[in-house]
Every structure is written in C-alpha cells, then in structure tokens.
Amino acid sequence: MTLRKSKPQAKARAAGPLAGVPPAWAAEIGELTYSQALTALELALAQLQSEDLEVERMAELYQRALAYGHRCEAVLKQVEQEVLQLEVNASDQATAAPFIETQP
C-alpha cells in the first residue's frame, strides 16, 4: 500500500469573491443593484429550505446564493467608500473656507 501526499488545495476565494462562479453568472450578478442581489439571495435561501428541492440543484443554488451575498457585500463596501470620500471632501472644504460671521 502506497501513501501519496495530497497537494495543498488553493483557497477558493483567492481569485476574488466570485471565483468558481461561471462567467455568465458573474457578469449577471455583477450588474445587480444591492436591492436586486438581496432579493435574489432571499429567494435562493427560501428555495434551499424547500423540501421540494432536488438534490442535484442544491449545489448550484447554494453557489448562486453565495454569489448574491458577495455582491451585496461588494455594493455595501463601495457605498461605504463613497461616503467616506464624501466626508473627507466635506471636511477639506470646511477647513479650507474661512468662517464668515454675518451680523443680523
């Protein structure tokens, strides 16, 4: 009996959150708004909980649900960065402009 060393497996997320997702899915999911991705995620989770779900469809649906979740996270991170940038711009403008007191 010969024992073979197993090769270390690459991390699935190493190539990004949609690694392993078929390109057609990635393009489709990448275009979704937060609201659309969240709704699709909720529908996928409801289907996964269904007793009528065929076992063969389970893995595909699970993978789609993960992709929808990653899209939601990506949109939230993007919006967070935009808000932070707005805050930086607003604070720069506030300090750059001198305060002028008006008399009633």
C-alpha positions as CSV (number, residue, x, y, z in Angstrom):
1,M,0.0,0.0,0.0
2,T,1.4,3.3,-1.1
3,L,0.5,6.6,0.6
4,R,0.5,9.6,-1.6
5,K,0.9,13.1,-0.2
6,S,-2.0,15.3,-1.0
7,K,-1.4,18.5,-2.7
8,P,-2.4,21.6,-0.8
9,Q,-5.6,22.9,-2.2
10,A,-5.8,26.5,-3.3
11,K,-8.2,28.7,-1.5
12,A,-11.5,29.2,-3.3
13,R,-11.6,32.9,-2.5
14,A,-8.0,33.6,-3.6
15,A,-9.2,34.9,-7.0
16,G,-12.0,37.0,-5.6
17,P,-15.4,36.5,-4.2
18,L,-16.9,35.2,-7.4
19,A,-14.1,32.7,-8.1
20,G,-15.5,29.5,-9.3
21,V,-18.7,31.1,-10.4
22,P,-19.5,30.5,-14.1
23,P,-18.6,33.7,-16.1
24,A,-22.2,34.2,-17.3
25,W,-23.3,34.2,-13.6
26,A,-20.5,36.6,-12.6
27,A,-21.4,39.1,-15.3
28,E,-25.1,38.8,-14.5
29,I,-24.6,39.1,-10.7
30,G,-22.1,41.9,-11.1
31,E,-24.7,44.1,-12.7
32,L,-27.3,43.7,-9.9
33,T,-28.1,46.6,-7.5
34,Y,-28.0,45.9,-3.8
35,S,-31.7,45.5,-3.6
36,Q,-31.8,43.1,-6.6
37,A,-29.0,41.0,-5.1
38,L,-30.6,40.9,-1.7
39,T,-33.9,39.8,-3.2
40,A,-32.2,37.1,-5.3
41,L,-30.4,36.0,-2.1
42,E,-33.6,35.8,-0.1
43,L,-35.3,33.8,-2.9
44,A,-32.3,31.4,-3.2
45,L,-32.3,30.8,0.5
46,A,-36.0,30.1,0.5
47,Q,-35.6,27.6,-2.3
48,L,-32.7,25.9,-0.4
49,Q,-35.1,25.5,2.6
50,S,-37.7,24.0,0.4
51,E,-38.4,20.3,0.8
52,D,-39.2,20.0,-2.9
53,L,-35.7,21.0,-3.9
54,E,-33.9,18.3,-6.0
55,V,-30.5,17.3,-4.6
56,E,-28.8,17.9,-8.0
57,R,-29.9,21.5,-7.9
58,M,-28.8,22.2,-4.4
59,A,-25.1,22.8,-5.1
60,E,-25.9,25.2,-7.9
61,L,-28.4,27.1,-5.9
62,Y,-26.0,27.3,-2.9
63,Q,-23.3,28.7,-5.2
64,R,-25.7,31.3,-6.5
65,A,-26.7,32.3,-3.0
66,L,-23.1,32.8,-2.1
67,A,-22.5,34.9,-5.2
68,Y,-25.6,37.1,-4.4
69,G,-24.3,37.5,-0.8
70,H,-20.8,38.5,-2.1
71,R,-22.5,41.0,-4.4
72,C,-24.4,42.6,-1.5
73,E,-21.2,42.9,0.4
74,A,-19.4,44.4,-2.5
75,V,-22.1,47.1,-3.1
76,L,-22.1,47.9,0.6
77,K,-18.3,48.3,0.7
78,Q,-18.4,50.5,-2.4
79,V,-21.1,52.8,-0.9
80,E,-19.1,52.9,2.4
81,Q,-16.0,54.1,0.4
82,E,-18.1,56.7,-1.4
83,V,-19.5,58.0,1.9
84,L,-16.0,58.1,3.5
85,Q,-14.7,60.1,0.5
86,L,-17.6,62.5,0.8
87,E,-16.8,63.0,4.4
88,V,-13.2,63.7,3.6
89,N,-14.2,66.1,0.8
90,A,-16.6,67.9,3.1
91,S,-14.1,68.2,5.9
92,D,-11.5,69.5,3.5
93,Q,-13.9,72.1,2.2
94,A,-14.9,73.1,5.7
95,T,-11.4,73.8,6.8
96,A,-10.4,75.4,3.5
97,A,-13.1,78.0,3.6
98,P,-12.8,80.7,6.2
99,F,-15.7,81.2,8.6
100,I,-17.6,84.4,7.9
101,E,-19.9,85.6,10.6
102,T,-22.9,87.5,9.4
103,Q,-24.4,90.2,11.6
104,P,-28.2,90.3,11.9
